[in-house]
């Protein structure tokens, strides 16, 4: 597994931390890996549909 460093807005990381605290994810890394998996799956799904579909993972 590779290490990646990224910057995330404080509000978003606080929301991730809340998911960890409630037991939805074991740690921040797993939460972020799950988000990346979802993004990649959505991207793969959209490649078979129209390219004008709005991506939910692009929200800031």
Buried (B, 14 or more C-beta within 10 A) or exposed (E): EEEEEEEEEEEEBEEBBEBBEEEEBEEBBBBBEEBEEEBEEBEEEBEEEEEEEEEEEEEE
